[in-house]
Amino acid sequence: MAKVNDGSIKFKKSFITRPCHVCDGDGVLEVDVPKPHGFGRDSGYLDTREEACDMCGGSGHLELDDEDE
């Protein structure tokens, strides 16, 4: 059996995560982009695009702190 070095155990940290509450774990948000009326269009409209979630950085998961557990 191999010996486990105590130094390697100190640096090994497991992260407990939960789904992001802003994007519901998807990692992306659908954002409204207003398109105003102009010379080629007689009325404006709302277009949409997907952006990475700012809260989780696009991963869809948040790490739990010690006080959150």
N, CA, C and O atoms as a Tripos MOL2 file, in Angstrom:
@<TRIPOS>MOLECULE
protein
  276   275    69     0     0
PROTEIN
NO_CHARGES

@<TRIPOS>ATOM
      1 N           0.8370   -1.1700    0.0000 N.3       1 MET1
      2 CA          0.0000    0.0000    0.0000 C.3       1 MET1
      3 C           0.8910    1.2460    0.0000 C.2       1 MET1
      4 O           1.9500    1.2630    0.6270 O.2       1 MET1
      5 N           0.4620    2.2510   -0.6880 N.am      2 ALA2
      6 CA          1.2440    3.4820   -0.7890 C.3       2 ALA2
      7 C           0.9560    4.3810    0.4020 C.2       2 ALA2
      8 O          -0.1700    4.4480    0.8940 O.2       2 ALA2
      9 N           1.9790    5.0580    0.8480 N.am      3 LYS3
     10 CA          1.8150    5.9990    1.9480 C.3       3 LYS3
     11 C           1.2550    7.3090    1.4070 C.2       3 LYS3
     12 O           1.5910    7.7340    0.3010 O.2       3 LYS3
     13 N           0.4030    7.9370    2.1950 N.am      4 VAL4
     14 CA         -0.1510    9.2340    1.8310 C.3       4 VAL4
     15 C           0.6160   10.2870    2.6150 C.2       4 VAL4
     16 O           0.7080   10.2310    3.8410 O.2       4 VAL4
     17 N           1.1590   11.2360    1.8900 N.am      5 ASN5
     18 CA          1.9230   12.3110    2.5040 C.3       5 ASN5
     19 C           0.9620   13.3100    3.1430 C.2       5 ASN5
     20 O          -0.0200   13.7070    2.5150 O.2       5 ASN5
     21 N           1.2300   13.7210    4.3820 N.am      6 ASP6
     22 CA          0.3600   14.6760    5.0690 C.3       6 ASP6
     23 C           0.3230   16.0240    4.3620 C.2       6 ASP6
     24 O          -0.6840   16.7290    4.4320 O.2       6 ASP6
     25 N           1.3960   16.3900    3.6870 N.am      7 GLY7
     26 CA          1.4410   17.6630    2.9600 C.3       7 GLY7
     27 C           0.4710   17.7020    1.8080 C.2       7 GLY7
     28 O          -0.0860   18.7550    1.4980 O.2       7 GLY7
     29 N           0.2580   16.5630    1.1640 N.am      8 SER8
     30 CA         -0.6710   16.5490    0.0310 C.3       8 SER8
     31 C          -2.1200   16.6290    0.4870 C.2       8 SER8
     32 O          -2.9810   17.0860   -0.2650 O.2       8 SER8
     33 N          -2.3930   16.1950    1.6930 N.am      9 ILE9
     34 CA         -3.7580   16.2520    2.2050 C.3       9 ILE9
     35 C          -4.1490   17.6870    2.5480 C.2       9 ILE9
     36 O          -5.3140   18.0540    2.3970 O.2       9 ILE9
     37 N          -3.2060   18.5030    3.0040 N.am     10 LYS10
     38 CA         -3.4980   19.8970    3.3530 C.3      10 LYS10
     39 C          -3.9800   20.6810    2.1470 C.2      10 LYS10
     40 O          -4.8980   21.4930    2.2600 O.2      10 LYS10
     41 N          -3.3690   20.4470    0.9900 N.am     11 PHE11
     42 CA         -3.6940   21.2290   -0.1890 C.3      11 PHE11
     43 C          -4.8860   20.6870   -0.9660 C.2      11 PHE11
     44 O          -5.4050   21.3600   -1.8570 O.2      11 PHE11
     45 N          -5.3110   19.5130   -0.6450 N.am     12 LYS12
     46 CA         -6.4570   18.9300   -1.3310 C.3      12 LYS12
     47 C          -7.7180   19.4420   -0.6570 C.2      12 LYS12
     48 O          -7.9280   19.1980    0.5310 O.2      12 LYS12
     49 N          -8.5540   20.1420   -1.3940 N.am     13 LYS13
     50 CA         -9.7690   20.7250   -0.8500 C.3      13 LYS13
     51 C         -10.9320   20.3740   -1.7640 C.2      13 LYS13
     52 O         -10.8620   20.5780   -2.9760 O.2      13 LYS13
     53 N         -11.9640   19.8630   -1.1980 N.am     14 SER14
     54 CA        -13.1380   19.5620   -2.0110 C.3      14 SER14
     55 C         -14.1220   20.7110   -1.8960 C.2      14 SER14
     56 O         -14.3370   21.2550   -0.8130 O.2      14 SER14
     57 N         -14.7110   21.0720   -3.0150 N.am     15 PHE15
     58 CA        -15.6510   22.1750   -3.0470 C.3      15 PHE15
     59 C         -17.0750   21.6280   -3.1010 C.2      15 PHE15
     60 O         -17.3990   20.7720   -3.9240 O.2      15 PHE15
     61 N         -17.8970   22.1300   -2.2250 N.am     16 ILE16
     62 CA        -19.3080   21.7760   -2.2280 C.3      16 ILE16
     63 C         -20.0370   22.9070   -2.9410 C.2      16 ILE16
     64 O         -19.8910   24.0760   -2.5820 O.2      16 ILE16
     65 N         -20.8190   22.5530   -3.9490 N.am     17 THR17
     66 CA        -21.4950   23.5730   -4.7460 C.3      17 THR17
     67 C         -22.9990   23.3650   -4.7080 C.2      17 THR17
     68 O         -23.4990   22.3010   -4.3410 O.2      17 THR17
     69 N         -23.6950   24.4100   -5.0960 N.am     18 ARG18
     70 CA        -25.1410   24.3560   -5.2670 C.3      18 ARG18
     71 C         -25.4720   25.0790   -6.5610 C.2      18 ARG18
     72 O         -24.6760   25.8990   -7.0180 O.2      18 ARG18
     73 N         -26.6210   24.8010   -7.1650 N.am     19 PRO19
     74 CA        -26.9810   25.4850   -8.4070 C.3      19 PRO19
     75 C         -27.1440   26.9880   -8.1810 C.2      19 PRO19
     76 O         -27.6110   27.4190   -7.1270 O.2      19 PRO19
     77 N         -26.7610   27.7650   -9.1610 N.am     20 CYS20
     78 CA        -26.8740   29.2250   -9.0930 C.3      20 CYS20
     79 C         -28.3490   29.6150   -9.0550 C.2      20 CYS20
     80 O         -29.1530   29.1030   -9.8350 O.2      20 CYS20
     81 N         -28.7010   30.5270   -8.1430 N.am     21 HIS21
     82 CA        -30.0960   30.9450   -8.0100 C.3      21 HIS21
     83 C         -30.4990   31.9980   -9.0420 C.2      21 HIS21
     84 O         -31.6900   32.2470   -9.2320 O.2      21 HIS21
     85 N         -29.5360   32.6130   -9.7040 N.am     22 VAL22
     86 CA        -29.8420   33.6370  -10.6990 C.3      22 VAL22
     87 C         -30.1950   32.9910  -12.0430 C.2      22 VAL22
     88 O         -31.1900   33.3610  -12.6660 O.2      22 VAL22
     89 N         -29.3840   32.0330  -12.4860 N.am     23 CYS23
     90 CA        -29.5980   31.4030  -13.7990 C.3      23 CYS23
     91 C         -30.2090   30.0050  -13.6780 C.2      23 CYS23
     92 O         -30.3530   29.3140  -14.6870 O.2      23 CYS23
     93 N         -30.5680   29.5790  -12.4820 N.am     24 ASP24
     94 CA        -31.1510   28.2580  -12.2180 C.3      24 ASP24
     95 C         -30.2450   27.1150  -12.6720 C.2      24 ASP24
     96 O         -30.7290   26.0650  -13.0920 O.2      24 ASP24
     97 N         -28.9310   27.3210  -12.5880 N.am     25 GLY25
     98 CA        -27.9800   26.2680  -12.9100 C.3      25 GLY25
     99 C         -27.6540   26.1180  -14.3820 C.2      25 GLY25
    100 O         -26.9090   25.2110  -14.7530 O.2      25 GLY25
    101 N         -28.1960   26.9900  -15.2390 N.am     26 ASP26
    102 CA        -27.9230   26.9020  -16.6750 C.3      26 ASP26
    103 C         -26.5920   27.5480  -17.0580 C.2      26 ASP26
    104 O         -25.9450   27.1090  -18.0080 O.2      26 ASP26
    105 N         -26.1830   28.5710  -16.3380 N.am     27 GLY27
    106 CA        -24.9480   29.2770  -16.6490 C.3      27 GLY27
    107 C         -25.1150   30.4150  -17.6330 C.2      27 GLY27
    108 O         -24.1900   31.2040  -17.8250 O.2      27 GLY27
    109 N         -26.2710   30.5160  -18.2570 N.am     28 VAL28
    110 CA        -26.5370   31.6000  -19.2100 C.3      28 VAL28
    111 C         -27.8680   32.2610  -18.8620 C.2      28 VAL28
    112 O         -28.7690   31.6380  -18.3000 O.2      28 VAL28
    113 N         -27.9600   33.5310  -19.2100 N.am     29 LEU29
    114 CA        -29.1860   34.3020  -19.0210 C.3      29 LEU29
    115 C         -29.6500   34.8440  -20.3620 C.2      29 LEU29
    116 O         -28.8300   35.1680  -21.2210 O.2      29 LEU29
    117 N         -30.9420   34.9410  -20.5420 N.am     30 GLU30
    118 CA        -31.4990   35.5500  -21.7370 C.3      30 GLU30
    119 C         -31.7430   37.0230  -21.4280 C.2      30 GLU30
    120 O         -32.5040   37.3570  -20.5200 O.2      30 GLU30
    121 N         -31.0920   37.9010  -22.1900 N.am     31 VAL31
    122 CA        -31.1230   39.3360  -21.9380 C.3      31 VAL31
    123 C         -31.8810   40.0250  -23.0670 C.2      31 VAL31
    124 O         -31.6860   39.7090  -24.2400 O.2      31 VAL31
    125 N         -32.7570   40.9800  -22.6990 N.am     32 ASP32
    126 CA        -33.4790   41.7640  -23.6970 C.3      32 ASP32
    127 C         -32.5730   42.8450  -24.2740 C.2      32 ASP32
    128 O         -31.8590   43.5300  -23.5420 O.2      32 ASP32
    129 N         -32.6130   42.9870  -25.6010 N.am     33 VAL33
    130 CA        -31.8450   44.0140  -26.3010 C.3      33 VAL33
    131 C         -32.8350   44.8490  -27.1050 C.2      33 VAL33
    132 O         -33.3990   44.3630  -28.0860 O.2      33 VAL33
    133 N         -33.0540   46.1050  -26.7010 N.am     34 PRO34
    134 CA        -34.0090   46.9310  -27.4420 C.3      34 PRO34
    135 C         -33.4570   47.3430  -28.8080 C.2      34 PRO34
    136 O         -32.3080   47.7690  -28.9280 O.2      34 PRO34
    137 N         -34.2890   47.2070  -29.8170 N.am     35 LYS35
    138 CA        -33.9560   47.6420  -31.1740 C.3      35 LYS35
    139 C         -34.9070   48.7890  -31.5200 C.2      35 LYS35
    140 O         -36.0780   48.5480  -31.8170 O.2      35 LYS35
    141 N         -34.4250   50.0220  -31.4870 N.am     36 PRO36
    142 CA        -35.3080   51.1690  -31.7310 C.3      36 PRO36
    143 C         -35.7230   51.2760  -33.2070 C.2      36 PRO36
    144 O         -35.1000   50.6980  -34.0980 O.2      36 PRO36
    145 N         -36.8010   52.0420  -33.4220 N.am     37 HIS37
    146 CA        -37.2270   52.2230  -34.8140 C.3      37 HIS37
    147 C         -36.2170   53.1220  -35.5220 C.2      37 HIS37
    148 O         -35.4870   53.8830  -34.8870 O.2      37 HIS37
    149 N         -36.1920   53.0210  -36.8300 N.am     38 GLY38
    150 CA        -35.2440   53.8080  -37.6190 C.3      38 GLY38
    151 C         -35.7790   54.0350  -39.0150 C.2      38 GLY38
    152 O         -36.9770   53.8910  -39.2610 O.2      38 GLY38
    153 N         -34.8970   54.3880  -39.9250 N.am     39 PHE39
    154 CA        -35.3210   54.6880  -41.2930 C.3      39 PHE39
    155 C         -35.8370   53.4470  -42.0140 C.2      39 PHE39
    156 O         -36.7500   53.5570  -42.8320 O.2      39 PHE39
    157 N         -35.2880   52.2920  -41.7390 N.am     40 GLY40
    158 CA        -35.7090   51.0700  -42.4210 C.3      40 GLY40
    159 C         -36.8250   50.3290  -41.7010 C.2      40 GLY40
    160 O         -37.3960   49.3890  -42.2530 O.2      40 GLY40
    161 N         -37.1440   50.7370  -40.4760 N.am     41 ARG41
    162 CA        -38.1640   50.0630  -39.6670 C.3      41 ARG41
    163 C         -39.0970   51.1100  -39.0820 C.2      41 ARG41
    164 O         -38.6300   52.1290  -38.5720 O.2      41 ARG41
    165 N         -40.4120   50.8830  -39.1430 N.am     42 ASP42
    166 CA        -41.3360   51.8930  -38.6400 C.3      42 ASP42
    167 C         -41.6660   51.7300  -37.1580 C.2      42 ASP42
    168 O         -42.3130   52.6020  -36.5780 O.2      42 ASP42
    169 N         -41.2350   50.6330  -36.5350 N.am     43 SER43
    170 CA        -41.4710   50.4630  -35.0970 C.3      43 SER43
    171 C         -40.2990   49.7040  -34.4770 C.2      43 SER43
    172 O         -39.6190   48.9320  -35.1520 O.2      43 SER43
    173 N         -40.0760   49.9300  -33.2050 N.am     44 GLY44
    174 CA        -39.0090   49.2330  -32.4990 C.3      44 GLY44
    175 C         -39.4970   47.9020  -31.9520 C.2      44 GLY44
    176 O         -40.6950   47.6170  -31.9560 O.2      44 GLY44
    177 N         -38.5620   47.0940  -31.4850 N.am     45 TYR45
    178 CA        -38.9210   45.8000  -30.9050 C.3      45 TYR45
    179 C         -37.8250   45.3780  -29.9330 C.2      45 TYR45
    180 O         -36.7400   45.9590  -29.9090 O.2      45 TYR45
    181 N         -38.1270   44.3550  -29.1320 N.am     46 LEU46
    182 CA        -37.1480   43.7890  -28.2090 C.3      46 LEU46
    183 C         -36.5920   42.5010  -28.7920 C.2      46 LEU46
    184 O         -37.3410   41.5750  -29.1040 O.2      46 LEU46
    185 N         -35.2820   42.4480  -28.9360 N.am     47 ASP47
    186 CA        -34.6010   41.2420  -29.3730 C.3      47 ASP47
    187 C         -33.9900   40.6030  -28.1220 C.2      47 ASP47
    188 O         -33.8850   41.2710  -27.0940 O.2      47 ASP47
    189 N         -33.5930   39.3540  -28.1800 N.am     48 THR48
    190 CA        -32.9640   38.6950  -27.0350 C.3      48 THR48
    191 C         -31.6370   38.0820  -27.4490 C.2      48 THR48
    192 O         -31.4300   37.7440  -28.6150 O.2      48 THR48
    193 N         -30.7350   37.9410  -26.4700 N.am     49 ARG49
    194 CA        -29.4760   37.2430  -26.6820 C.3      49 ARG49
    195 C         -29.0890   36.5720  -25.3740 C.2      49 ARG49
    196 O         -29.5660   36.9520  -24.3050 O.2      49 ARG49
    197 N         -28.2330   35.5830  -25.4660 N.am     50 GLU50
    198 CA        -27.7830   34.8660  -24.2780 C.3      50 GLU50
    199 C         -26.4220   35.3870  -23.8480 C.2      50 GLU50
    200 O         -25.5280   35.5960  -24.6680 O.2      50 GLU50
    201 N         -26.2830   35.5960  -22.5270 N.am     51 GLU51
    202 CA        -25.0220   36.0370  -21.9400 C.3      51 GLU51
    203 C         -24.6880   35.1290  -20.7760 C.2      51 GLU51
    204 O         -25.5770   34.5330  -20.1680 O.2      51 GLU51
    205 N         -23.4030   35.0230  -20.4640 N.am     52 ALA52
    206 CA        -22.9680   34.2400  -19.3090 C.3      52 ALA52
    207 C         -23.4450   34.9220  -18.0320 C.2      52 ALA52
    208 O         -23.4330   36.1490  -17.9310 O.2      52 ALA52
    209 N         -23.8550   34.1350  -17.0810 N.am     53 CYS53
    210 CA        -24.3400   34.6430  -15.8040 C.3      53 CYS53
    211 C         -23.1840   35.2940  -15.0380 C.2      53 CYS53
    212 O         -22.1060   34.7100  -14.9240 O.2      53 CYS53
    213 N         -23.4080   36.5010  -14.5140 N.am     54 ASP54
    214 CA        -22.3760   37.2040  -13.7520 C.3      54 ASP54
    215 C         -22.1660   36.5960  -12.3750 C.2      54 ASP54
    216 O         -21.0550   36.6400  -11.8480 O.2      54 ASP54
    217 N         -23.2050   36.0330  -11.7880 N.am     55 MET55
    218 CA        -23.1130   35.5010  -10.4190 C.3      55 MET55
    219 C         -22.2180   34.2650  -10.3590 C.2      55 MET55
    220 O         -21.3790   34.1540   -9.4650 O.2      55 MET55
    221 N         -22.3850   33.3480  -11.2890 N.am     56 CYS56
    222 CA        -21.6230   32.0920  -11.2520 C.3      56 CYS56
    223 C         -20.5050   32.0490  -12.2910 C.2      56 CYS56
    224 O         -19.7460   31.0810  -12.3290 O.2      56 CYS56
    225 N         -20.3880   33.0640  -13.1250 N.am     57 GLY57
    226 CA        -19.3430   33.0880  -14.1440 C.3      57 GLY57
    227 C         -19.5910   32.1410  -15.2980 C.2      57 GLY57
    228 O         -18.6600   31.8030  -16.0290 O.2      57 GLY57
    229 N         -20.8240   31.7070  -15.4760 N.am     58 GLY58
    230 CA        -21.1670   30.8120  -16.5810 C.3      58 GLY58
    231 C         -21.0640   29.3340  -16.2520 C.2      58 GLY58
    232 O         -21.3330   28.4930  -17.1090 O.2      58 GLY58
    233 N         -20.6770   29.0000  -15.0220 N.am     59 SER59
    234 CA        -20.5430   27.5820  -14.6690 C.3      59 SER59
    235 C         -21.8730   26.9600  -14.2490 C.2      59 SER59
    236 O         -22.0670   25.7540  -14.4010 O.2      59 SER59
    237 N         -22.7830   27.7690  -13.7260 N.am     60 GLY60
    238 CA        -24.0680   27.2570  -13.2650 C.3      60 GLY60
    239 C         -24.0770   26.8130  -11.8170 C.2      60 GLY60
    240 O         -25.1190   26.4160  -11.2950 O.2      60 GLY60
    241 N         -22.9090   26.8760  -11.1520 N.am     61 HIS61
    242 CA        -22.8090   26.4310   -9.7590 C.3      61 HIS61
    243 C         -22.0990   27.4810   -8.9130 C.2      61 HIS61
    244 O         -21.2080   28.1860   -9.3870 O.2      61 HIS61
    245 N         -22.5070   27.5700   -7.6610 N.am     62 LEU62
    246 CA        -21.8820   28.4610   -6.6830 C.3      62 LEU62
    247 C         -21.2600   27.6180   -5.5870 C.2      62 LEU62
    248 O         -21.8510   26.6280   -5.1540 O.2      62 LEU62
    249 N         -20.0750   27.9980   -5.1330 N.am     63 GLU63
    250 CA        -19.4310   27.2840   -4.0440 C.3      63 GLU63
    251 C         -20.0620   27.7140   -2.7240 C.2      63 GLU63
    252 O         -20.3510   28.8930   -2.5200 O.2      63 GLU63
    253 N         -20.2710   26.7550   -1.8380 N.am     64 LEU64
    254 CA        -20.8400   27.0530   -0.5360 C.3      64 LEU64
    255 C         -19.7370   27.4630    0.4200 C.2      64 LEU64
    256 O         -18.6760   26.8390    0.4580 O.2      64 LEU64
    257 N         -19.9820   28.5080    1.1900 N.am     65 ASP65
    258 CA        -19.0740   28.8940    2.2560 C.3      65 ASP65
    259 C         -19.3580   28.0670    3.4870 C.2      65 ASP65
    260 O         -20.3480   27.3350    3.5230 O.2      65 ASP65
    261 N         -18.5070   28.1650    4.5050 N.am     66 ASP66
    262 CA        -18.7170   27.4290    5.7340 C.3      66 ASP66
    263 C         -20.0040   27.8440    6.4230 C.2      66 ASP66
    264 O         -20.6690   27.0040    7.0290 O.2      66 ASP66
    265 N         -20.3740   29.1200    6.3460 N.am     67 GLU67
    266 CA        -21.5930   29.5740    7.0040 C.3      67 GLU67
    267 C         -22.8480   29.2110    6.2300 C.2      67 GLU67
    268 O         -23.9370   29.2090    6.8050 O.2      67 GLU67
    269 N         -22.7270   28.8970    4.9150 N.am     68 ASP68
    270 CA        -23.8700   28.5140    4.1020 C.3      68 ASP68
    271 C         -24.2810   27.0630    4.3210 C.2      68 ASP68
    272 O         -25.4270   26.7020    4.0540 O.2      68 ASP68
    273 N         -23.3710   26.2330    4.7990 N.am     69 GLU69
    274 CA        -23.6470   24.8030    4.9010 C.3      69 GLU69
    275 C         -24.6370   24.4900    5.9690 C.2      69 GLU69
    276 O         -24.9740   23.3250    6.1770 O.2      69 GLU69
@<TRIPOS>BOND
     1     1     2 1
     2     2     3 1
     3     3     4 2
     4     3     5 am
     5     5     6 1
     6     6     7 1
     7     7     8 2
     8     7     9 am
     9     9    10 1
    10    10    11 1
    11    11    12 2
    12    11    13 am
    13    13    14 1
    14    14    15 1
    15    15    16 2
    16    15    17 am
    17    17    18 1
    18    18    19 1
    19    19    20 2
    20    19    21 am
    21    21    22 1
    22    22    23 1
    23    23    24 2
    24    23    25 am
    25    25    26 1
    26    26    27 1
    27    27    28 2
    28    27    29 am
    29    29    30 1
    30    30    31 1
    31    31    32 2
    32    31    33 am
    33    33    34 1
    34    34    35 1
    35    35    36 2
    36    35    37 am
    37    37    38 1
    38    38    39 1
    39    39    40 2
    40    39    41 am
    41    41    42 1
    42    42    43 1
    43    43    44 2
    44    43    45 am
    45    45    46 1
    46    46    47 1
    47    47    48 2
    48    47    49 am
    49    49    50 1
    50    50    51 1
    51    51    52 2
    52    51    53 am
    53    53    54 1
    54    54    55 1
    55    55    56 2
    56    55    57 am
    57    57    58 1
    58    58    59 1
    59    59    60 2
    60    59    61 am
    61    61    62 1
    62    62    63 1
    63    63    64 2
    64    63    65 am
    65    65    66 1
    66    66    67 1
    67    67    68 2
    68    67    69 am
    69    69    70 1
    70    70    71 1
    71    71    72 2
    72    71    73 am
    73    73    74 1
    74    74    75 1
    75    75    76 2
    76    75    77 am
    77    77    78 1
    78    78    79 1
    79    79    80 2
    80    79    81 am
    81    81    82 1
    82    82    83 1
    83    83    84 2
    84    83    85 am
    85    85    86 1
    86    86    87 1
    87    87    88 2
    88    87    89 am
    89    89    90 1
    90    90    91 1
    91    91    92 2
    92    91    93 am
    93    93    94 1
    94    94    95 1
    95    95    96 2
    96    95    97 am
    97    97    98 1
    98    98    99 1
    99    99   100 2
   100    99   101 am
   101   101   102 1
   102   102   103 1
   103   103   104 2
   104   103   105 am
   105   105   106 1
   106   106   107 1
   107   107   108 2
   108   107   109 am
   109   109   110 1
   110   110   111 1
   111   111   112 2
   112   111   113 am
   113   113   114 1
   114   114   115 1
   115   115   116 2
   116   115   117 am
   117   117   118 1
   118   118   119 1
   119   119   120 2
   120   119   121 am
   121   121   122 1
   122   122   123 1
   123   123   124 2
   124   123   125 am
   125   125   126 1
   126   126   127 1
   127   127   128 2
   128   127   129 am
   129   129   130 1
   130   130   131 1
   131   131   132 2
   132   131   133 am
   133   133   134 1
   134   134   135 1
   135   135   136 2
   136   135   137 am
   137   137   138 1
   138   138   139 1
   139   139   140 2
   140   139   141 am
   141   141   142 1
   142   142   143 1
   143   143   144 2
   144   143   145 am
   145   145   146 1
   146   146   147 1
   147   147   148 2
   148   147   149 am
   149   149   150 1
   150   150   151 1
   151   151   152 2
   152   151   153 am
   153   153   154 1
   154   154   155 1
   155   155   156 2
   156   155   157 am
   157   157   158 1
   158   158   159 1
   159   159   160 2
   160   159   161 am
   161   161   162 1
   162   162   163 1
   163   163   164 2
   164   163   165 am
   165   165   166 1
   166   166   167 1
   167   167   168 2
   168   167   169 am
   169   169   170 1
   170   170   171 1
   171   171   172 2
   172   171   173 am
   173   173   174 1
   174   174   175 1
   175   175   176 2
   176   175   177 am
   177   177   178 1
   178   178   179 1
   179   179   180 2
   180   179   181 am
   181   181   182 1
   182   182   183 1
   183   183   184 2
   184   183   185 am
   185   185   186 1
   186   186   187 1
   187   187   188 2
   188   187   189 am
   189   189   190 1
   190   190   191 1
   191   191   192 2
   192   191   193 am
   193   193   194 1
   194   194   195 1
   195   195   196 2
   196   195   197 am
   197   197   198 1
   198   198   199 1
   199   199   200 2
   200   199   201 am
   201   201   202 1
   202   202   203 1
   203   203   204 2
   204   203   205 am
   205   205   206 1
   206   206   207 1
   207   207   208 2
   208   207   209 am
   209   209   210 1
   210   210   211 1
   211   211   212 2
   212   211   213 am
   213   213   214 1
   214   214   215 1
   215   215   216 2
   216   215   217 am
   217   217   218 1
   218   218   219 1
   219   219   220 2
   220   219   221 am
   221   221   222 1
   222   222   223 1
   223   223   224 2
   224   223   225 am
   225   225   226 1
   226   226   227 1
   227   227   228 2
   228   227   229 am
   229   229   230 1
   230   230   231 1
   231   231   232 2
   232   231   233 am
   233   233   234 1
   234   234   235 1
   235   235   236 2
   236   235   237 am
   237   237   238 1
   238   238   239 1
   239   239   240 2
   240   239   241 am
   241   241   242 1
   242   242   243 1
   243   243   244 2
   244   243   245 am
   245   245   246 1
   246   246   247 1
   247   247   248 2
   248   247   249 am
   249   249   250 1
   250   250   251 1
   251   251   252 2
   252   251   253 am
   253   253   254 1
   254   254   255 1
   255   255   256 2
   256   255   257 am
   257   257   258 1
   258   258   259 1
   259   259   260 2
   260   259   261 am
   261   261   262 1
   262   262   263 1
   263   263   264 2
   264   263   265 am
   265   265   266 1
   266   266   267 1
   267   267   268 2
   268   267   269 am
   269   269   270 1
   270   270   271 1
   271   271   272 2
   272   271   273 am
   273   273   274 1
   274   274   275 1
   275   275   276 2
@<TRIPOS>SUBSTRUCTURE
     1 MET1         2 RESIDUE 1 A MET
     2 ALA2         6 RESIDUE 1 A ALA
     3 LYS3        10 RESIDUE 1 A LYS
     4 VAL4        14 RESIDUE 1 A VAL
     5 ASN5        18 RESIDUE 1 A ASN
     6 ASP6        22 RESIDUE 1 A ASP
     7 GLY7        26 RESIDUE 1 A GLY
     8 SER8        30 RESIDUE 1 A SER
     9 ILE9        34 RESIDUE 1 A ILE
    10 LYS10       38 RESIDUE 1 A LYS
    11 PHE11       42 RESIDUE 1 A PHE
    12 LYS12       46 RESIDUE 1 A LYS
    13 LYS13       50 RESIDUE 1 A LYS
    14 SER14       54 RESIDUE 1 A SER
    15 PHE15       58 RESIDUE 1 A PHE
    16 ILE16       62 RESIDUE 1 A ILE
    17 THR17       66 RESIDUE 1 A THR
    18 ARG18       70 RESIDUE 1 A ARG
    19 PRO19       74 RESIDUE 1 A PRO
    20 CYS20       78 RESIDUE 1 A CYS
    21 HIS21       82 RESIDUE 1 A HIS
    22 VAL22       86 RESIDUE 1 A VAL
    23 CYS23       90 RESIDUE 1 A CYS
    24 ASP24       94 RESIDUE 1 A ASP
    25 GLY25       98 RESIDUE 1 A GLY
    26 ASP26      102 RESIDUE 1 A ASP
    27 GLY27      106 RESIDUE 1 A GLY
    28 VAL28      110 RESIDUE 1 A VAL
    29 LEU29      114 RESIDUE 1 A LEU
    30 GLU30      118 RESIDUE 1 A GLU
    31 VAL31      122 RESIDUE 1 A VAL
    32 ASP32      126 RESIDUE 1 A ASP
    33 VAL33      130 RESIDUE 1 A VAL
    34 PRO34      134 RESIDUE 1 A PRO
    35 LYS35      138 RESIDUE 1 A LYS
    36 PRO36      142 RESIDUE 1 A PRO
    37 HIS37      146 RESIDUE 1 A HIS
    38 GLY38      150 RESIDUE 1 A GLY
    39 PHE39      154 RESIDUE 1 A PHE
    40 GLY40      158 RESIDUE 1 A GLY
    41 ARG41      162 RESIDUE 1 A ARG
    42 ASP42      166 RESIDUE 1 A ASP
    43 SER43      170 RESIDUE 1 A SER
    44 GLY44      174 RESIDUE 1 A GLY
    45 TYR45      178 RESIDUE 1 A TYR
    46 LEU46      182 RESIDUE 1 A LEU
    47 ASP47      186 RESIDUE 1 A ASP
    48 THR48      190 RESIDUE 1 A THR
    49 ARG49      194 RESIDUE 1 A ARG
    50 GLU50      198 RESIDUE 1 A GLU
    51 GLU51      202 RESIDUE 1 A GLU
    52 ALA52      206 RESIDUE 1 A ALA
    53 CYS53      210 RESIDUE 1 A CYS
    54 ASP54      214 RESIDUE 1 A ASP
    55 MET55      218 RESIDUE 1 A MET
    56 CYS56      222 RESIDUE 1 A CYS
    57 GLY57      226 RESIDUE 1 A GLY
    58 GLY58      230 RESIDUE 1 A GLY
    59 SER59      234 RESIDUE 1 A SER
    60 GLY60      238 RESIDUE 1 A GLY
    61 HIS61      242 RESIDUE 1 A HIS
    62 LEU62      246 RESIDUE 1 A LEU
    63 GLU63      250 RESIDUE 1 A GLU
    64 LEU64      254 RESIDUE 1 A LEU
    65 ASP65      258 RESIDUE 1 A ASP
    66 ASP66      262 RESIDUE 1 A ASP
    67 GLU67      266 RESIDUE 1 A GLU
    68 ASP68      270 RESIDUE 1 A ASP
    69 GLU69      274 RESIDUE 1 A GLU
